[in-house]
Amino acid sequence: MSLGSRSTNWSSPTRTRLLDSLAAVLLTLTAISLVTGCDDSKRRWQESRRTARQWLDVALESDQADERRRAVEALTAKPEATTDWAIMAFDSIARTDVDPTVRVAALRGLGKSAGPKTVPTLVKLLKTGDPPPDVHLAPAVVRWEAALLLRDISRAGKLDPGQNEEIITVLLARADNDDDRNVRIAAIEALGSFRDQRVLAGLILALKERDFAIQSASENSLRALTGQSHSYDSDEWAKWLAGTSDPFAAAPVAPAPPAKHKSWWGGSASQG
């Protein structure tokens, strides 16, 4: 037999054993798929019947971060998300959970009822230096979500005037030197709701950054506060500010609506 015409001769018993083995593998894979599908369907059915209180138990007690996050998200979707006990749970989880994604989910839960009572927690998460005793150090993604929520509360006018000083201080610090650009941008956007000379100076300083996203956010906030535009030119803005007695005289009546951001694991990071 020539090399070109060589072929493998499978005896009938060998071929039968091979086909039986392949059939067994396929049956096993099919069974695994069916069992997995049944398990998933059973889990979804069981979860659909959970009450808000049961989701809260999972959020507080599970040792799996992904389960806690999913529980917080499920609780957020329940009508009870705006009750006092749910708000207290969201607040505690946002401050103290060890997993950043769980903390972000809790902040979004707080967004369902955000107002003056939400502000102290957001300020704690955004403060520079060592965190207060009741707050774990907030990683960048948690600071970002906190800044976005504070921005949206400010734009909606859901603040007590007495909170402005503390909010402006923490936002200016984060806008100036946070090591995450998303946090800086969100803080700059939030500052666009506060008619304060220090805010104008901070935003004009941010225009000097060699990052167009930061420049754009600063220009937009300056425009929202003053009704003016100087095409991202910090020197022109400084000159204008030095020559006007009331920089807020031509300010628009209401701030611009919040921009939509995507979180790093999916879903909108914007509130409201």
Wavefront OBJ file of the C-alpha trace (Angstrom):
o trace
v 0.000 0.000 0.000
v 1.370 3.414 -0.955
v 1.808 6.177 1.622
v -0.848 8.292 -0.119
v -3.458 5.632 0.245
v -2.813 4.641 3.838
v -5.875 4.684 6.068
v -6.767 3.566 9.554
v -8.604 0.272 9.777
v -10.991 0.322 12.702
v -12.243 -3.096 13.658
v -15.921 -3.358 14.410
v -15.467 -3.922 18.202
v -13.071 -0.959 18.457
v -15.447 1.295 16.587
v -18.324 0.186 18.773
v -16.400 0.888 21.989
v -15.431 4.347 20.706
v -19.014 5.212 19.832
v -20.217 3.941 23.193
v -17.634 6.103 24.974
v -18.636 9.198 23.010
v -22.291 8.524 23.743
v -21.543 8.187 27.450
v -19.654 11.504 27.475
v -22.499 13.255 25.689
v -25.049 11.792 28.092
v -22.967 12.918 31.062
v -22.616 16.465 29.722
v -26.341 16.603 28.982
v -27.166 15.428 32.488
v -24.839 18.010 34.036
v -26.405 20.745 31.911
v -29.909 19.685 32.921
v -28.999 19.517 36.607
v -27.300 22.921 36.456
v -30.269 24.418 34.636
v -32.677 22.950 37.171
v -30.549 24.258 40.039
v -30.469 27.748 38.506
v -34.230 27.713 37.933
v -34.828 26.508 41.475
v -32.531 29.210 42.880
v -34.275 31.950 40.866
v -37.681 30.687 41.997
v -36.582 30.628 45.628
v -35.086 34.111 45.382
v -38.220 35.505 43.761
v -40.121 34.546 46.903
v -37.723 36.186 49.352
v -39.018 39.099 51.351
v -37.110 42.326 51.830
v -36.192 41.232 55.364
v -34.819 37.941 54.079
v -32.679 39.770 51.512
v -31.437 41.972 54.325
v -30.353 38.902 56.291
v -28.309 37.705 53.314
v -26.798 41.163 52.812
v -25.662 41.305 56.424
v -24.738 37.675 57.102
v -23.441 35.983 53.955
v -19.703 35.365 53.828
v -19.762 35.621 50.016
v -19.334 39.155 48.679
v -21.238 38.406 45.465
v -24.218 37.108 47.460
v -24.184 40.188 49.680
v -24.058 42.478 46.640
v -26.943 40.689 44.940
v -28.933 40.845 48.172
v -28.372 44.594 48.492
v -29.440 45.079 44.867
v -32.559 42.958 45.445
v -33.434 44.949 48.556
v -32.965 48.181 46.587
v -35.576 46.968 44.100
v -38.140 46.320 46.854
v -40.736 48.918 47.961
v -39.238 48.673 51.452
v -35.961 50.200 50.199
v -37.038 53.614 51.489
v -38.087 52.467 54.969
v -36.043 53.554 57.971
v -34.665 50.070 58.651
v -33.553 49.594 55.028
v -31.909 53.031 54.951
v -30.033 52.222 58.155
v -28.850 48.941 56.634
v -27.696 50.597 53.406
v -25.868 53.228 55.423
v -24.079 50.674 57.590
v -23.097 48.495 54.616
v -21.858 51.496 52.613
v -19.591 52.484 55.504
v -18.300 49.142 56.700
v -18.543 46.228 54.248
v -15.149 44.824 53.280
v -16.026 44.500 49.588
v -16.158 47.631 47.373
v -18.903 46.305 45.075
v -21.189 45.662 48.037
v -20.552 49.184 49.337
v -21.332 50.684 45.920
v -24.589 48.706 45.756
v -25.501 50.035 49.210
v -24.833 53.621 48.115
v -27.187 53.075 45.205
v -29.729 51.793 47.686
v -29.319 55.016 49.649
v -29.960 56.887 46.416
v -33.598 55.750 46.515
v -34.236 58.050 49.490
v -31.248 60.399 49.300
v -31.499 63.725 51.092
v -29.960 65.716 53.932
v -29.736 62.622 56.154
v -27.583 60.875 53.530
v -24.998 63.647 53.392
v -23.008 62.880 56.587
v -22.174 59.369 55.371
v -21.123 60.638 51.933
v -18.915 63.272 53.516
v -17.286 60.648 55.735
v -16.544 58.461 52.715
v -15.003 61.388 50.836
v -12.968 62.955 53.610
v -9.219 62.860 53.119
v -6.859 61.428 55.695
v -7.735 58.681 58.152
v -11.430 57.749 58.102
v -13.649 58.211 61.157
v -13.910 55.214 63.533
v -17.266 54.110 62.093
v -16.070 54.058 58.460
v -13.713 51.707 56.646
v -11.266 53.374 54.271
v -13.131 53.966 50.999
v -11.431 52.718 47.812
v -11.713 54.731 44.603
v -14.888 53.103 43.270
v -16.690 53.800 46.560
v -15.495 57.428 46.611
v -16.667 57.778 43.004
v -20.152 56.527 43.812
v -20.313 58.736 46.909
v -19.297 61.799 44.892
v -21.883 61.021 42.201
v -24.628 60.661 44.789
v -23.576 63.872 46.510
v -23.613 65.593 43.120
v -27.145 64.439 42.403
v -28.438 65.366 45.868
v -26.934 68.826 45.416
v -28.414 69.275 41.964
v -31.820 68.262 43.261
v -31.575 70.837 46.046
v -32.006 68.181 48.742
v -29.497 69.729 51.156
v -29.737 71.670 54.371
v -27.948 75.016 53.956
v -25.908 74.264 57.056
v -24.304 71.320 55.248
v -22.812 73.407 52.443
v -19.587 74.331 54.204
v -18.597 70.741 54.954
v -19.636 69.546 51.500
v -17.691 72.260 49.685
v -14.580 71.539 51.734
v -14.562 67.826 51.004
v -15.439 68.251 47.320
v -12.694 70.825 46.754
v -10.158 68.482 48.349
v -11.213 65.556 46.162
v -11.422 67.698 43.016
v -7.897 68.928 43.613
v -5.912 65.847 44.507
v -7.803 62.547 44.503
v -5.660 59.877 42.856
v -8.624 58.641 40.786
v -9.729 60.856 37.880
v -13.336 59.593 38.028
v -13.596 60.808 41.619
v -12.106 64.171 40.645
v -14.532 64.589 37.758
v -17.552 63.678 39.900
v -16.426 66.107 42.613
v -15.978 68.872 40.023
v -19.467 68.177 38.670
v -20.883 68.310 42.193
v -19.219 71.662 42.851
v -21.318 73.124 40.041
v -24.222 73.419 42.488
v -22.490 75.666 45.032
v -22.325 79.416 44.472
v -19.224 80.133 46.479
v -16.081 82.094 45.562
v -13.859 79.241 46.758
v -15.617 76.919 44.355
v -14.950 79.235 41.428
v -11.270 79.459 42.346
v -11.025 75.662 42.637
v -12.715 75.084 39.296
v -10.499 77.644 37.547
v -7.457 75.894 39.008
v -8.735 72.533 37.673
v -8.827 74.007 34.160
v -5.025 73.982 34.230
v -4.993 70.170 34.280
v -3.732 68.450 31.131
v -6.788 66.191 31.063
v -9.640 67.259 28.839
v -12.291 65.362 30.823
v -11.335 67.333 33.936
v -11.173 70.567 31.943
v -14.590 69.891 30.408
v -16.204 69.126 33.769
v -14.669 72.302 35.220
v -15.863 74.485 32.341
v -19.369 73.008 32.575
v -19.558 73.639 36.318
v -18.281 77.185 35.886
v -20.895 77.777 33.210
v -23.628 76.363 35.468
v -22.568 78.695 38.284
v -22.002 81.883 36.310
v -23.759 81.657 32.967
v -20.390 82.482 31.367
v -17.980 80.544 29.152
v -14.316 81.158 28.482
v -13.488 78.128 26.362
v -11.489 76.178 28.949
v -9.026 79.060 29.379
v -8.098 79.340 33.066
v -6.373 82.708 32.566
v -9.451 84.219 30.909
v -11.643 82.872 33.678
v -9.341 84.328 36.341
v -9.328 87.676 34.564
v -13.129 87.680 34.310
v -13.531 86.725 37.977
v -11.184 89.496 39.105
v -13.193 92.069 37.154
v -16.726 91.196 38.241
v -18.412 92.174 41.485
v -21.112 89.474 41.347
v -19.958 86.379 39.433
v -23.265 84.614 40.040
v -25.518 87.368 38.691
v -26.140 85.631 35.344
v -26.277 82.092 36.718
v -28.930 79.802 35.226
v -31.960 79.104 37.398
v -31.269 75.363 37.680
v -28.129 73.254 37.236
v -27.721 70.895 34.306
v -29.130 67.356 34.702
v -26.672 64.710 35.856
v -24.610 62.942 33.217
v -24.789 59.174 33.005
v -21.738 57.133 33.935
v -21.155 53.436 33.639
v -19.784 51.612 36.625
v -16.839 49.307 36.158
v -18.981 46.180 36.603
v -21.998 47.425 34.628
v -25.069 49.542 35.203
v -25.464 53.235 35.598
v -23.502 54.933 38.294
v -25.699 57.977 38.199
v -28.566 58.468 40.555
v -31.935 59.968 39.989
l 1 2 3 4 5 6 7 8 9 10 11 12 13 14 15 16 17 18 19 20 21 22 23 24 25 26 27 28 29 30 31 32 33 34 35 36 37 38 39 40 41 42 43 44 45 46 47 48 49 50 51 52 53 54 55 56 57 58 59 60 61 62 63 64 65 66 67 68 69 70 71 72 73 74 75 76 77 78 79 80 81 82 83 84 85 86 87 88 89 90 91 92 93 94 95 96 97 98 99 100 101 102 103 104 105 106 107 108 109 110 111 112 113 114 115 116 117 118 119 120 121 122 123 124 125 126 127 128 129 130 131 132 133 134 135 136 137 138 139 140 141 142 143 144 145 146 147 148 149 150 151 152 153 154 155 156 157 158 159 160 161 162 163 164 165 166 167 168 169 170 171 172 173 174 175 176 177 178 179 180 181 182 183 184 185 186 187 188 189 190 191 192 193 194 195 196 197 198 199 200 201 202 203 204 205 206 207 208 209 210 211 212 213 214 215 216 217 218 219 220 221 222 223 224 225 226 227 228 229 230 231 232 233 234 235 236 237 238 239 240 241 242 243 244 245 246 247 248 249 250 251 252 253 254 255 256 257 258 259 260 261 262 263 264 265 266 267 268 269 270 271 272
